[in-house]
Amino acid sequence: MNENHSKIIYMSGPVSLKEFTTPRGTRVLLDMGGGAVLIIPRTRRGAYILTVQKRLGSEVPVYEFPSGGIKNGESPEEAAARELLEETGAVGTLTFVTKVEPLSGLVKFHVYIFLADIDKISEEKKSLDEHEDVSIIELRREEMLTKIKSLEVVDGYLLLGLGALEIS
C-alpha cells in the first residue's frame, strides 16, 4: 500500500483510521494505533508477576503481563516503567527484549517488550485508572504454562511476551 494514496478518515484519542488505496485500486481501512509496551516482570526468585483483572465483556478473570500505551513525548522505556509501577506497584531494572507489530494486517502499531527484574513491590505505589480493578499474582513459569494449557490464561499479550522471551 502506498502512503501517497492514503488519508486519515477518523481520529479520536488513540484511534486513527487511515484509508489506503492498494495498487489494484481496492480501498482498505487500517487502525494506525499508537505505540504500546508490554512488561514481563520477574522476581529474584524467578517467579513472574502477572496482573489479574476482569475485563469488560469477560466473565472470568484474565491473567496478563502489565502493558499499556505510550503517551506523547514518552519513550518506550519510560512508558514501561510507568505502566509497571501503575499496575503492579513494582520497580526494577528494565531490559529491552524486542519490538513487534502484533496485528500488522489490521492495526499499525508497535509493541515494545521489556523484561523487568523486580527490586521491590509496594501496593501503595499502584495508580490504577478509574475503570481498573487489578490485583497481582506471582507464578512460576510451570504454573503459567499449566494455566495457559487449561485455558485459564487467554491474553494474547501474555503469550506474545512469553514467546519473545523464549527466543531472545
N, CA, C and O of each residue as an XYZ file, in Angstrom:
672
protein
N       0.839     -1.176      0.000
C       0.000      0.000      0.000
C       0.879      1.232      0.000
O       1.879      1.298      0.715
N       0.512      2.169     -0.778
C       1.304      3.361     -0.983
C       0.842      4.477     -0.050
O      -0.339      4.825     -0.032
N       1.769      5.036      0.724
C       1.445      6.147      1.626
C       0.916      7.348      0.844
O       0.140      8.134      1.387
N       1.324      7.507     -0.431
C       0.853      8.632     -1.230
C      -0.636      8.533     -1.545
O      -1.279      9.540     -1.843
N      -1.179      7.332     -1.478
C      -2.592      7.118     -1.746
C      -3.322      6.785     -0.453
O      -4.027      5.779     -0.369
N      -3.149      7.632      0.549
C      -3.791      7.384      1.834
C      -4.280      8.698      2.420
O      -3.780      9.776      2.095
N      -5.278      8.574      3.298
C      -5.755      9.747      4.024
C      -6.379      9.302      5.335
O      -6.987      8.235      5.421
N      -6.218     10.140      6.358
C      -6.837      9.857      7.649
C      -8.317     10.192      7.519
O      -8.669     11.292      7.094
N      -9.192      9.245      7.884
C     -10.623      9.487      7.763
C     -11.321      9.597      9.120
O     -12.472     10.029      9.189
N     -10.629      9.206     10.206
C     -11.218      9.329     11.539
C     -10.101      9.366     12.558
O      -9.139      8.603     12.461
N     -10.225     10.268     13.557
C      -9.228     10.335     14.620
C      -9.924     10.740     15.915
O     -10.616     11.756     15.970
N      -9.730      9.928     16.961
C     -10.278     10.235     18.276
C      -9.440      9.509     19.312
O      -9.417      8.279     19.344
N      -8.753     10.262     20.159
C      -7.888      9.655     21.170
C      -6.856      8.764     20.500
O      -6.167      9.198     19.577
N      -6.739      7.500     20.964
C      -5.721      6.609     20.406
C      -6.133      5.968     19.082
O      -5.321      5.286     18.455
N      -7.384      6.173     18.642
C      -7.865      5.548     17.412
C      -7.680      6.500     16.241
O      -8.113      7.652     16.290
N      -7.040      6.017     15.200
C      -6.828      6.798     13.988
C      -7.014      5.866     12.800
O      -6.166      5.013     12.541
N      -8.112      6.021     12.081
C      -8.364      5.184     10.913
C      -7.834      5.871      9.670
O      -8.117      7.041      9.413
N      -7.061      5.120      8.908
C      -6.468      5.666      7.700
C      -6.944      4.827      6.524
O      -6.943      3.598      6.581
N      -7.346      5.500      5.467
C      -7.809      4.828      4.257
C      -6.647      4.748      3.271
O      -6.001      5.754      2.975
N      -6.392      3.561      2.774
C      -5.355      3.343      1.774
C      -6.009      2.834      0.498
O      -7.058      2.190      0.538
N      -5.389      3.125     -0.614
C      -5.786      2.525     -1.876
C      -4.650      1.609     -2.296
O      -3.508      2.041     -2.447
N      -4.979      0.336     -2.484
C      -3.968     -0.647     -2.856
C      -3.577     -0.451     -4.315
O      -4.273      0.249     -5.050
N      -2.467     -1.062     -4.746
C      -2.071     -0.960     -6.159
C      -3.160     -1.458     -7.124
O      -3.178     -1.055     -8.287
N      -4.050     -2.312     -6.662
C      -5.139     -2.815     -7.505
C      -6.407     -1.964     -7.396
O      -7.443     -2.301     -7.970
N      -6.311     -0.842     -6.642
C      -7.427      0.068     -6.542
C      -8.435     -0.243     -5.450
O      -9.489      0.390     -5.391
N      -8.138     -1.201     -4.588
C      -9.042     -1.561     -3.502
C      -8.868     -0.598     -2.342
O      -7.747     -0.219     -2.004
N      -9.985     -0.202     -1.731
C      -9.970      0.679     -0.558
C      -9.814     -0.179      0.694
O     -10.572     -1.128      0.894
N      -8.831      0.152      1.541
C      -8.554     -0.589      2.763
C      -8.477      0.399      3.923
O      -7.861      1.458      3.798
N      -9.111      0.053      5.070
C      -9.017      0.866      6.272
C      -8.118      0.172      7.282
O      -8.268     -1.023      7.537
N      -7.187      0.920      7.854
C      -6.325      0.397      8.901
C      -6.392      1.316     10.107
O      -6.438      2.539      9.967
N      -6.397      0.717     11.303
C      -6.270      1.485     12.542
C      -4.780      1.737     12.713
O      -3.996      0.797     12.845
N      -4.392      3.008     12.709
C      -2.974      3.348     12.796
C      -2.454      3.290     14.227
O      -1.246      3.352     14.454
N      -3.354      3.172     15.181
C      -2.968      2.948     16.567
C      -1.852      3.847     17.060
O      -1.562      4.878     16.453
N      -1.244      3.471     18.129
C      -0.096      4.170     18.683
C       0.848      3.111     19.223
O       0.579      1.916     19.096
N       1.917      3.524     19.804
C       2.846      2.564     20.377
C       2.362      2.052     21.724
O       1.608      2.727     22.425
N       2.798      0.866     22.073
C       2.440      0.263     23.358
C       3.653     -0.461     23.926
O       4.621     -0.747     23.222
N       3.571     -0.746     25.218
C       4.624     -1.508     25.892
C       4.021     -2.734     26.561
O       2.857     -2.737     26.963
N       4.823     -3.753     26.669
C       4.485     -4.984     27.378
C       5.660     -5.284     28.292
O       6.806     -5.334     27.845
N       5.375     -5.482     29.568
C       6.434     -5.699     30.551
C       6.303     -7.095     31.128
O       5.214     -7.510     31.525
N       7.414     -7.820     31.175
C       7.456     -9.161     31.754
C       8.197     -9.043     33.086
O       9.425     -9.116     33.116
N       7.460     -8.861     34.193
C       8.114     -8.692     35.489
C       8.558    -10.030     36.079
O       7.787    -10.988     36.126
N       9.799    -10.077     36.524
C      10.363    -11.308     37.096
C      10.997    -10.995     38.445
O      11.762    -10.040     38.577
N      10.668    -11.810     39.444
C      11.234    -11.605     40.784
C      12.618    -12.226     40.864
O      13.041    -12.958     39.969
N      13.306    -11.927     41.935
C      14.640    -12.516     42.163
C      14.570    -14.032     42.336
O      15.555    -14.735     42.111
N      13.391    -14.531     42.740
C      13.198    -15.974     42.906
C      12.844    -16.660     41.589
O      12.665    -17.877     41.546
N      12.743    -15.867     40.503
C      12.456    -16.444     39.197
C      10.973    -16.592     38.886
O      10.610    -17.154     37.853
N      10.111    -16.091     39.771
C       8.669    -16.120     39.506
C       8.304    -14.894     38.672
O       9.017    -13.890     38.676
N       7.201    -14.988     37.970
C       6.714    -13.879     37.157
C       5.526    -13.227     37.851
O       4.730    -13.897     38.508
N       5.420    -11.930     37.697
C       4.309    -11.194     38.282
C       3.300    -10.932     37.175
O       3.632    -10.359     36.138
N       2.076    -11.355     37.407
C       1.000    -11.131     36.461
C      -0.071    -10.285     37.114
O      -0.261    -10.325     38.329
N      -0.767     -9.519     36.294
C      -1.937     -8.817     36.786
C      -3.141     -9.719     36.557
O      -3.162    -10.516     35.618
N      -4.134     -9.589     37.412
C      -5.363    -10.356     37.284
C      -6.514     -9.360     37.344
O      -6.633     -8.589     38.297
N      -7.351     -9.384     36.323
C      -8.487     -8.476     36.318
C      -9.600     -9.019     35.438
O      -9.365     -9.818     34.531
N     -10.807     -8.572     35.722
C     -11.944     -8.898     34.869
C     -12.072     -7.775     33.847
O     -12.319     -6.623     34.204
N     -11.905     -8.113     32.603
C     -12.021     -7.143     31.514
C     -13.484     -6.999     31.108
O     -14.277     -7.927     31.272
N     -13.830     -5.846     30.585
C     -15.180     -5.637     30.093
C     -15.508     -6.711     29.061
O     -14.704     -6.995     28.173
N     -16.672     -7.291     29.181
C     -17.091     -8.328     28.250
C     -16.596     -9.716     28.586
O     -16.923    -10.674     27.885
N     -15.811     -9.848     29.649
C     -15.285    -11.154     30.053
C     -15.952    -11.590     31.350
O     -16.143    -10.789     32.265
N     -16.299    -12.851     31.414
C     -16.935    -13.395     32.616
C     -15.924    -13.891     33.643
O     -16.253    -14.062     34.816
N     -14.701    -14.118     33.198
C     -13.682    -14.684     34.092
C     -12.492    -13.740     34.205
O     -12.239    -12.945     33.300
N     -11.764    -13.824     35.311
C     -10.554    -13.000     35.440
C      -9.527    -13.384     34.371
O      -9.406    -14.553     34.004
N      -8.801    -12.397     33.884
C      -7.783    -12.611     32.862
C      -6.413    -12.362     33.488
O      -6.202    -11.353     34.160
N      -5.503    -13.276     33.265
C      -4.127    -13.157     33.734
C      -3.324    -12.491     32.626
O      -3.357    -12.931     31.477
N      -2.599    -11.421     32.975
C      -1.870    -10.648     31.976
C      -0.519    -10.190     32.520
O      -0.312    -10.127     33.732
N       0.388     -9.873     31.609
C       1.554     -9.096     31.978
C       1.129     -7.627     31.907
O       0.256     -7.285     31.110
N       1.725     -6.757     32.718
C       1.393     -5.333     32.634
C       1.681     -4.808     31.224
O       2.657     -5.205     30.586
N       0.827     -3.924     30.760
C       1.008     -3.342     29.434
C       0.218     -2.041     29.359
O      -0.617     -1.753     30.217
N       0.494     -1.269     28.327
C      -0.259     -0.040     28.142
C       0.327      0.807     27.036
O       1.358      0.474     26.450
N      -0.345      1.902     26.764
C       0.056      2.786     25.684
C       1.209      3.693     26.059
O       1.457      3.973     27.231
N       1.909      4.143     25.026
C       2.992      5.108     25.187
C       2.378      6.493     25.015
O       1.774      6.782     23.983
N       2.531      7.339     26.014
C       1.978      8.695     25.958
C       2.868      9.592     25.097
O       4.053      9.315     24.909
N       2.278     10.671     24.579
C       3.031     11.639     23.773
C       4.255     12.132     24.534
O       4.164     12.510     25.702
N       5.403     12.123     23.855
C       6.636     12.615     24.445
C       7.341     11.613     25.342
O       8.402     11.914     25.889
N       6.771     10.431     25.502
C       7.326      9.404     26.389
C       8.095      8.382     25.551
O       7.643      7.988     24.476
N       9.257      7.955     26.045
C       9.995      6.889     25.373
C       9.361      5.551     25.745
O       8.658      5.470     26.753
N       9.591      4.502     24.959
C       9.070      3.187     25.335
C       9.538      2.746     26.725
O       8.755      2.169     27.479
N      10.790      3.005     27.071
C      11.298      2.604     28.388
C      10.602      3.384     29.509
O      10.289      2.813     30.554
N      10.360      4.675     29.302
C       9.636      5.473     30.307
C       8.203      4.948     30.467
O       7.690      4.857     31.582
N       7.569      4.608     29.351
C       6.208      4.063     29.405
C       6.195      2.726     30.138
O       5.284      2.460     30.922
N       7.192      1.888     29.890
C       7.267      0.578     30.552
C       7.416      0.745     32.061
O       6.737      0.065     32.831
N       8.294      1.641     32.486
C       8.484      1.873     33.929
C       7.202      2.410     34.559
O       6.832      2.003     35.660
N       6.522      3.324     33.861
C       5.280      3.905     34.377
C       4.182      2.854     34.485
O       3.524      2.750     35.521
N       3.976      2.073     33.424
C       2.926      1.047     33.436
C       3.199     -0.025     34.495
O       2.278     -0.474     35.177
N       4.448     -0.430     34.631
C       4.813     -1.420     35.646
C       4.441     -0.926     37.034
O       3.832     -1.657     37.816
N       4.809      0.316     37.342
C       4.508      0.897     38.647
C       3.008      1.068     38.842
O       2.475      0.705     39.891
N       2.318      1.623     37.837
C       0.880      1.873     37.957
C       0.085      0.587     38.206
O      -0.799      0.555     39.062
N       0.403     -0.466     37.455
C      -0.412     -1.676     37.519
C      -0.011     -2.649     38.615
O      -0.844     -3.415     39.100
N       1.270     -2.626     39.015
C       1.728     -3.621     39.993
C       2.330     -3.020     41.251
O       2.448     -3.714     42.261
N       2.715     -1.749     41.219
C       3.424     -1.154     42.337
C       4.883     -1.568     42.380
O       5.565     -1.352     43.382
N       5.366     -2.165     41.291
C       6.738     -2.684     41.252
C       7.675     -1.729     40.530
O       7.270     -1.000     39.625
N       8.932     -1.749     40.947
C      10.012     -1.061     40.251
C      11.138     -2.069     40.066
O      11.302     -3.005     40.848
N      11.906     -1.847     39.008
C      13.001     -2.774     38.750
C      13.826     -2.336     37.556
O      13.603     -1.274     36.975
N      14.768     -3.164     37.209
C      15.655     -2.891     36.086
C      15.018     -3.408     34.811
O      14.682     -4.588     34.709
N      14.852     -2.516     33.830
C      14.229     -2.881     32.561
C      15.285     -3.244     31.526
O      16.302     -2.563     31.394
N      15.031     -4.322     30.795
C      15.885     -4.741     29.688
C      15.007     -4.894     28.457
O      14.028     -5.641     28.479
N      15.349     -4.191     27.383
C      14.589     -4.282     26.149
C      14.747     -5.686     25.561
O      15.862     -6.199     25.456
N      13.627     -6.304     25.180
C      13.647     -7.650     24.598
C      13.498     -7.566     23.085
O      14.356     -8.055     22.351
N      12.416     -6.949     22.610
C      12.197     -6.826     21.170
C      11.035     -5.886     20.909
O      10.331     -5.478     21.833
N      10.844     -5.550     19.656
C       9.716     -4.736     19.206
C       8.947     -5.572     18.186
O       9.544     -6.142     17.273
N       7.626     -5.645     18.339
C       6.806     -6.421     17.414
C       5.637     -5.586     16.905
O       5.257     -4.583     17.511
N       5.087     -6.013     15.801
C       3.856     -5.439     15.256
C       2.847     -6.587     15.235
O       2.760     -7.313     14.244
N       2.075     -6.760     16.328
C       1.290     -7.984     16.507
C       0.111     -8.181     15.565
O      -0.303     -9.319     15.342
N      -0.432     -7.128     15.016
C      -1.583     -7.255     14.114
C      -1.310     -6.488     12.830
O      -2.089     -5.611     12.457
N      -0.217     -6.804     12.154
C       0.273     -5.974     11.059
C      -0.727     -5.774      9.928
O      -0.658     -4.761      9.232
N      -1.641     -6.691      9.725
C      -2.616     -6.530      8.657
C      -3.827     -5.730      9.058
O      -4.623     -5.357      8.197
N      -3.996     -5.451     10.347
C      -5.188     -4.755     10.830
C      -4.892     -3.436     11.518
O      -5.570     -2.435     11.287
N      -3.868     -3.444     12.370
C      -3.546     -2.274     13.180
C      -2.055     -1.999     13.029
O      -1.232     -2.901     13.182
N      -1.716     -0.756     12.729
C      -0.315     -0.390     12.560
C       0.204      0.239     13.844
O       0.144      1.456     14.021
N       0.706     -0.591     14.726
C       1.366     -0.075     15.917
C       2.405     -1.082     16.366
O       2.328     -2.269     16.049
N       3.384     -0.579     17.116
C       4.452     -1.429     17.631
C       4.252     -1.650     19.118
O       3.810     -0.758     19.842
N       4.586     -2.850     19.560
C       4.620     -3.175     20.983
C       6.085     -3.413     21.340
O       6.749     -4.276     20.766
N       6.567     -2.635     22.291
C       7.935     -2.755     22.779
C       7.888     -3.644     24.012
O       7.196     -3.336     24.982
N       8.624     -4.743     23.970
C       8.590     -5.721     25.055
C       9.842     -5.571     25.913
O      10.963     -5.526     25.406
N       9.623     -5.494     27.230
C      10.712     -5.342     28.193
C      10.626     -6.445     29.239
O       9.533     -6.847     29.639
N      11.773     -6.928     29.677
C      11.890     -7.773     30.858
C      12.199     -6.833     32.019
O      13.046     -5.948     31.897
N      11.515     -7.025     33.139
C      11.760     -6.191     34.319
C      12.206     -7.093     35.470
O      11.427     -7.909     35.962
N      13.448     -6.946     35.891
C      13.921     -7.654     37.086
C      13.540     -6.790     38.279
O      14.074     -5.697     38.467
N      12.614     -7.292     39.075
C      11.951     -6.511     40.108
C      12.822     -6.351     41.351
O      13.352     -7.321     41.894
N      12.954     -5.095     41.785
C      13.668     -4.782     43.016
C      12.725     -4.799     44.213
O      13.053     -5.352     45.263
N      11.541     -4.185     44.051
C      10.578     -4.166     45.153
C       9.181     -3.899     44.623
O       8.996     -3.353     43.535
N       8.200     -4.302     45.429
C       6.794     -4.087     45.108
C       6.148     -3.382     46.297
O       6.346     -3.772     47.447
N       5.381     -2.345     46.006
C       4.661     -1.621     47.039
C       3.225     -1.406     46.567
O       2.979     -0.643     45.633
N       2.294     -2.074     47.208
C       0.879     -1.962     46.836
C       0.417     -0.508     46.846
O      -0.449     -0.128     46.058
N       0.986      0.305     47.728
C       0.602      1.715     47.825
C       1.040      2.519     46.602
O       0.480      3.582     46.334
N       2.028      2.031     45.859
C       2.540      2.756     44.689
C       1.689      2.522     43.440
O       1.872      3.199     42.429
N       0.755      1.561     43.508
C      -0.115      1.316     42.357
C      -0.962      2.557     42.101
O      -1.366      3.244     43.039
N      -1.223      2.837     40.851
C      -2.017      4.005     40.462
C      -2.909      3.591     39.297
O      -2.616      3.880     38.137
N      -3.993      2.915     39.625
C      -4.862      2.350     38.599
C      -5.781      3.406     38.002
O      -6.144      4.381     38.661
N      -6.151      3.193     36.743
C      -7.157      4.039     36.114
C      -8.495      3.778     36.783
O      -8.689      2.749     37.430
N      -9.412      4.717     36.620
C     -10.725      4.661     37.255
C     -11.470      3.352     36.993
O     -12.138      2.826     37.883
N     -11.356      2.834     35.784
C     -12.096      1.644     35.392
C     -11.376      0.332     35.734
O     -11.914     -0.749     35.495
N     -10.173      0.425     36.288
C      -9.381     -0.781     36.534
C      -9.547     -1.306     37.958
O      -9.599     -0.540     38.920
N      -9.629     -2.611     38.063
C      -9.613     -3.309     39.346
C      -8.619     -4.450     39.171
O      -8.978     -5.546     38.741
N      -7.370     -4.174     39.510
C      -6.270     -5.081     39.195
C      -5.616     -5.589     40.472
O      -5.291     -4.814     41.371
N      -5.430     -6.898     40.535
C      -4.613     -7.472     41.602
C      -3.413     -8.135     40.931
O      -3.383     -8.294     39.710
N      -2.431     -8.518     41.734
C      -1.257     -9.177     41.157
C      -1.083    -10.556     41.773
O      -1.542    -10.835     42.881
N      -0.408    -11.399     41.018
C      -0.126    -12.758     41.464
C       1.267    -13.131     40.956
O       1.665    -12.727     39.863
N       1.999    -13.899     41.752
C       3.305    -14.408     41.323
C       3.134    -15.858     40.927
O       2.563    -16.654     41.673
N       3.634    -16.198     39.743
C       3.575    -17.580     39.263
C       4.925    -17.988     38.706
O       5.597    -17.207     38.032
N       5.310    -19.212     38.995
C       6.491    -19.773     38.344
C       6.122    -20.088     36.892
O       4.943    -20.202     36.557
N       7.121    -20.225     36.047
C       6.898    -20.493     34.616
C       5.992    -21.705     34.423
O       5.071    -21.665     33.608
N       6.247    -22.785     35.168
C       5.459    -24.005     35.027
C       3.991    -23.776     35.391
O       3.092    -24.335     34.763
N       3.760    -22.946     36.413
C       2.385    -22.630     36.819
C       1.677    -21.831     35.720
O       0.498    -22.054     35.446
N       2.405    -20.897     35.093
C       1.804    -20.136     33.991
C       1.429    -21.049     32.843
O       0.343    -20.931     32.276
N       2.333    -21.966     32.497
C       2.059    -22.883     31.388
C       0.859    -23.772     31.690
O       0.063    -24.062     30.797
N       0.722    -24.204     32.934
C      -0.440    -25.004     33.325
C      -1.719    -24.203     33.151
O      -2.710    -24.719     32.636
N      -1.704    -22.946     33.576
C      -2.885    -22.089     33.422
C      -3.211    -21.868     31.943
O      -4.378    -21.883     31.553
N      -2.195    -21.667     31.137
C      -2.410    -21.468     29.706
C      -3.026    -22.729     29.086
O      -3.985    -22.645     28.319
N      -2.475    -23.874     29.419
C      -2.976    -25.139     28.855
C      -4.400    -25.439     29.300
O      -5.153    -26.088     28.574
N      -4.775    -24.973     30.485
C      -6.135    -25.225     30.982
C      -7.092    -24.113     30.553
O      -8.243    -24.081     30.989
N      -6.619    -23.203     29.701
C      -7.391    -22.083     29.172
C      -7.807    -21.067     30.233
O      -8.717    -20.271     30.000
N      -7.152    -21.084     31.399
C      -7.387    -20.023     32.372
C      -6.737    -18.727     31.901
O      -7.201    -17.640     32.247
N      -5.688    -18.830     31.131
C      -4.991    -17.666     30.611
C      -5.214    -17.630     29.110
O      -4.844    -18.564     28.399
N      -5.816    -16.559     28.632
C      -6.064    -16.453     27.202
C      -5.585    -15.121     26.630
O      -5.807    -14.848     25.451
N      -4.940    -14.295     27.435
C      -4.484    -12.994     26.967
C      -3.363    -13.155     25.945
O      -2.348    -13.794     26.222
N      -3.550    -12.576     24.773
C      -2.571    -12.703     23.702
C      -1.248    -12.041     24.009
O      -0.204    -12.532     23.579
N      -1.258    -10.919     24.754
C      -0.008    -10.252     25.107
C       0.832    -11.127     26.031
O       2.060    -11.117     25.940
N       0.196    -11.874     26.908
C       0.941    -12.780     27.780
C       1.690    -13.802     26.927
O       2.872    -14.063     27.149
N       0.993    -14.372     25.957
C       1.623    -15.354     25.074
C       2.706    -14.705     24.217
O       3.762    -15.295     23.988
N       2.439    -13.493     23.746
C       3.424    -12.762     22.958
C       4.689    -12.516     23.782
O       5.801    -12.705     23.290
N       4.517    -12.095     25.032
C       5.667    -11.842     25.895
C       6.474    -13.092     26.183
O       7.704    -13.067     26.136
N       5.784    -14.193     26.483
C       6.489    -15.450     26.744
C       7.247    -15.919     25.513
O       8.383    -16.383     25.609
N       6.610    -15.794     24.356
C       7.286    -16.202     23.113
C       8.508    -15.352     22.834
O       9.554    -15.879     22.456
N       8.393    -14.034     23.016
C       9.522    -13.128     22.778
C      10.664    -13.431     23.725
O      11.833    -13.405     23.339
N      10.313    -13.722     24.982
C      11.341    -14.036     25.980
C      12.051    -15.340     25.635
O      13.264    -15.467     25.803
N      11.284    -16.293     25.157
C      11.839    -17.610     24.810
C      12.864    -17.532     23.688
O      13.853    -18.264     23.706
N      12.642    -16.651     22.706
C      13.553    -16.602     21.569
C      14.635    -15.534     21.693
O      15.494    -15.416     20.819
N      14.598    -14.747     22.785
C      15.606    -13.678     22.913
C      16.894    -14.224     23.485
O      17.855    -13.476     23.665
